[in-house]
Amino acid sequence: MKQTVWNLIPLFESDDDPQREEKRKIVEQKSYAFINKWRDRKDYLEDPSVLRQALDEYEEWSRHYGTDGNEGYYFWLRSHQDENNPALKAKLNKIEDFARRIQNDVQFFHLRLGKIPPKRQKRFLAAEELKDYRHFLERIFAEAKYLLTEAEEKILNLKAATSYSNWVRMTSGFLAKEERTVFHEDGKKKTSTFSELLSLMNSKNKKVRDSAAKAFNDILLKHADVAEAEINSVLANKKTDDELRKIPRPDLSRHINDDVDSEVVDTLLTAVANRFNIPARFYTLKAGLLGAKRLRYHERNVEYGDFGKKYSYAESLSLVDRVFRKLDSEFPEILSGFVKNGQFDVYPRKGKGSGAFCAHHLISQPTYILLNHTDTLNDVLTLAHELGHGINNELIKKKQNALNFGTPTSTAEVASTFMEDFVLQEILRKADDELRLSIMVKKLNDDVSTIFRQVACYRFEQELHHDFRQKGYLSKEEIGTLFRKHMAAYMGDAVEQSPGSGNWWAYWSHIRAFFYVYSYAGGMLISKSLQNAVKGDPRFIGKVKDFLSAGLSDSPRNIFLKLGIDITDKGFWDRGLDEIEGLLQETTDLARRLGKIR
């Protein structure tokens, strides 16, 4: 029997593991050994060889300890398994306080590196002994323009929990706690968790999806006042931080952090928004296929057709493994290790966080993947998607140092959508015309959600921050009006913007991460280019693995240029959108040929 709940023993034996205190002391000792050695020195800011020594020691600390060691990662993961457990919340808060103190004391290192004069920066970047840390330094130098003094940065760190994270956790915790009795596929009423309601709203059975949607909207309405207070508080906190740092536009800090130029993101947003006619035409097609004049808001993701089967977790693993083996021998080895070591938390439970994610922390710690598997085709694709992130993590671990471990948001979704699409194409390969039509509609639905919906969300965020900064406070009704406006912009007339949909921003966690969602659109369009290259020449998977191994060792622009992709070129994004429009036309033609639409 495969383990379906995380094995967290590599971190700690239990929530009350007696080693926690001892391990925390070691983290503290190692942290202050570095801090006390370098805090009062200036030679590393002047001599490349001394800086190399400091960076090697900083890398070693980052690899094994960081600010919170195993304890912070452990309780962050546990908090997603049981969002309403007050004991877990207390322990997470304590380790975060501990980590925040160390972060405040160690941040001098970044801040002082950032203040190195430009002329010396160039000398350091050209130094042979610093080549392993070259882009790490480039990122610090780029961020330095908007950093405050050490004392001021400490204050911003200290207020982060009370002004941001506690608010966000409050809303998500309230939602995760909710349950409702709704109709299920067998015609019986059963109690369902918040995350289960999200899945039930996609049911082909109208009675089931309408029952789930009514319950879902009721939950959001119940917590709308709380979400209003929460979102205004985190918007105010963001505004304060931006003003103190003199950041001219709300999304600039995201772009700097993601190592991408604002012009690249703006070009992507404009290219996608200029093609909103594509999703509008898709929803018109989908409404016709489902025999409706218009789709209700919660029906936009209802599957068309019959996919022939449910996909158990074991069957999903087998299918994904088969696809991975065709791409590269290392991919199934990584999957096998995840399964063997209990790195998946598979099924929905009361109190467990909704959705799915792939988590990593220190380079020396295991990757963990959270799922909410309910045996649908979408769950298979979610498994492949999160495994894309997981494979990305493991390949980076093999090639990079701890300071280059991770992916900027601007490229984080390339690996995930790459793997997801190849799994869907494997299912499509054996399909007859009826199943092919269903899968093509499914693929279009996913592309629309990943590209056009996320760009619409980004534009909603832009206007949300703008209006908040103009008015000082936004009511839930004002936020709902903005949200419906931007959702309607990409959905077109074939999807009804029902009154309840105005509260759906309340559970959309990504908008609390601020301007994160562009990466889904960019990642998918870049992924399409890589997929086409591998289909044209299977040996190109070696270059894809080079990208997946690169981590933070270079800018996304340079990494992709090595693959022949120029993300500064508007034509590149348009070619990806042309591909989606071509699939839409092919799907429409097939639907007409089969007599499904006129």
Rosetta blueprint (number, residue, H / E / L):
1 M L
2 K L
3 Q L
4 T L
5 V L
6 W L
7 N L
8 L L
9 I L
10 P L
11 L L
12 F L
13 E L
14 S L
15 D L
16 D L
17 D L
18 P L
19 Q H
20 R H
21 E H
22 E H
23 K H
24 R H
25 K H
26 I H
27 V H
28 E H
29 Q H
30 K H
31 S H
32 Y H
33 A H
34 F H
35 I H
36 N H
37 K H
38 W H
39 R L
40 D L
41 R L
42 K L
43 D H
44 Y H
45 L H
46 E L
47 D L
48 P H
49 S H
50 V H
51 L H
52 R H
53 Q H
54 A H
55 L H
56 D H
57 E H
58 Y H
59 E H
60 E H
61 W H
62 S H
63 R H
64 H H
65 Y L
66 G L
67 T L
68 D L
69 G H
70 N H
71 E H
72 G H
73 Y H
74 Y H
75 F H
76 W H
77 L H
78 R H
79 S H
80 H H
81 Q H
82 D L
83 E L
84 N L
85 N L
86 P H
87 A H
88 L H
89 K H
90 A H
91 K H
92 L H
93 N H
94 K H
95 I H
96 E H
97 D H
98 F H
99 A H
100 R H
101 R H
102 I H
103 Q H
104 N H
105 D H
106 V H
107 Q L
108 F H
109 F H
110 H H
111 L H
112 R H
113 L H
114 G H
115 K L
116 I L
117 P L
118 P H
119 K H
120 R H
121 Q H
122 K H
123 R H
124 F H
125 L H
126 A H
127 A L
128 E H
129 E H
130 L H
131 K H
132 D H
133 Y H
134 R H
135 H H
136 F H
137 L H
138 E H
139 R H
140 I H
141 F H
142 A H
143 E H
144 A H
145 K H
146 Y H
147 L L
148 L L
149 T L
150 E H
151 A H
152 E H
153 E H
154 K H
155 I H
156 L H
157 N H
158 L H
159 K H
160 A H
161 A H
162 T H
163 S H
164 Y H
165 S H
166 N H
167 W H
168 V H
169 R H
170 M H
171 T H
172 S H
173 G H
174 F H
175 L H
176 A H
177 K H
178 E L
179 E E
180 R E
181 T E
182 V E
183 F E
184 H L
185 E L
186 D L
187 G L
188 K L
189 K E
190 K E
191 T E
192 S E
193 T E
194 F H
195 S H
196 E H
197 L H
198 L H
199 S H
200 L H
201 M L
202 N L
203 S L
204 K L
205 N L
206 K H
207 K H
208 V H
209 R H
210 D H
211 S H
212 A H
213 A H
214 K H
215 A H
216 F H
217 N H
218 D H
219 I H
220 L H
221 L H
222 K H
223 H L
224 A H
225 D H
226 V H
227 A H
228 E H
229 A H
230 E H
231 I H
232 N H
233 S H
234 V H
235 L H
236 A H
237 N H
238 K H
239 K H
240 T H
241 D H
242 D H
243 E H
244 L H
245 R H
246 K L
247 I L
248 P L
249 R L
250 P L
251 D L
252 L H
253 S H
254 R H
255 H H
256 I H
257 N H
258 D L
259 D L
260 V L
261 D L
262 S H
263 E H
264 V H
265 V H
266 D H
267 T H
268 L H
269 L H
270 T H
271 A H
272 V H
273 A H
274 N L
275 R L
276 F L
277 N H
278 I H
279 P H
280 A H
281 R H
282 F H
283 Y H
284 T H
285 L H
286 K H
287 A H
288 G H
289 L H
290 L L
291 G L
292 A L
293 K L
294 R L
295 L E
296 R E
297 Y H
298 H H
299 E H
300 R L
301 N L
302 V L
303 E L
304 Y L
305 G L
306 D L
307 F L
308 G L
309 K L
310 K L
311 Y L
312 S L
313 Y H
314 A H
315 E H
316 S H
317 L H
318 S H
319 L H
320 V H
321 D H
322 R H
323 V H
324 F H
325 R H
326 K H
327 L H
328 D L
329 S L
330 E H
331 F H
332 P H
333 E H
334 I H
335 L H
336 S H
337 G H
338 F H
339 V H
340 K H
341 N L
342 G L
343 Q L
344 F E
345 D E
346 V L
347 Y L
348 P L
349 R L
350 K L
351 G L
352 K L
353 G L
354 S L
355 G L
356 A L
357 F E
358 C E
359 A E
360 H L
361 H L
362 L L
363 I L
364 S L
365 Q L
366 P L
367 T L
368 Y E
369 I E
370 L E
371 L L
372 N L
373 H L
374 T L
375 D L
376 T L
377 L H
378 N H
379 D H
380 V H
381 L H
382 T H
383 L H
384 A H
385 H H
386 E H
387 L H
388 G H
389 H H
390 G H
391 I H
392 N H
393 N H
394 E H
395 L H
396 I H
397 K H
398 K H
399 K H
400 Q L
401 N L
402 A H
403 L H
404 N H
405 F L
406 G L
407 T L
408 P L
409 T H
410 S H
411 T H
412 A H
413 E H
414 V H
415 A H
416 S H
417 T H
418 F H
419 M H
420 E H
421 D H
422 F H
423 V H
424 L H
425 Q H
426 E H
427 I H
428 L H
429 R H
430 K L
431 A L
432 D L
433 D H
434 E H
435 L H
436 R H
437 L H
438 S H
439 I H
440 M H
441 V H
442 K H
443 K H
444 L H
445 N H
446 D H
447 D H
448 V H
449 S H
450 T H
451 I H
452 F H
453 R H
454 Q H
455 V H
456 A H
457 C H
458 Y H
459 R H
460 F H
461 E H
462 Q H
463 E H
464 L H
465 H H
466 H H
467 D H
468 F H
469 R H
470 Q H
471 K H
472 G L
473 Y L
474 L L
475 S L
476 K H
477 E H
478 E H
479 I H
480 G H
481 T H
482 L H
483 F H
484 R H
485 K H
486 H H
487 M H
488 A H
489 A H
490 Y H
491 M H
492 G H
493 D H
494 A H
495 V E
496 E E
497 Q L
498 S L
499 P H
500 G H
501 S H
502 G H
503 N H
504 W H
505 W H
506 A H
507 Y L
508 W L
509 S L
510 H H
511 I H
512 R H
513 A H
514 F L
515 F L
516 Y L
517 V L
518 Y H
519 S H
520 Y H
521 A H
522 G H
523 G H
524 M H
525 L H
526 I H
527 S H
528 K H
529 S H
530 L H
531 Q H
532 N H
533 A H
534 V H
535 K H
536 G H
537 D L
538 P H
539 R H
540 F H
541 I H
542 G H
543 K H
544 V H
545 K H
546 D H
547 F H
548 L H
549 S H
550 A H
551 G L
552 L L
553 S L
554 D L
555 S L
556 P H
557 R H
558 N H
559 I H
560 F H
561 L H
562 K L
563 L L
564 G L
565 I L
566 D L
567 I L
568 T L
569 D L
570 K H
571 G H
572 F H
573 W H
574 D H
575 R H
576 G H
577 L H
578 D H
579 E H
580 I H
581 E H
582 G H
583 L H
584 L H
585 Q H
586 E H
587 T H
588 T H
589 D H
590 L H
591 A H
592 R H
593 R H
594 L L
595 G L
596 K L
597 I L
598 R L
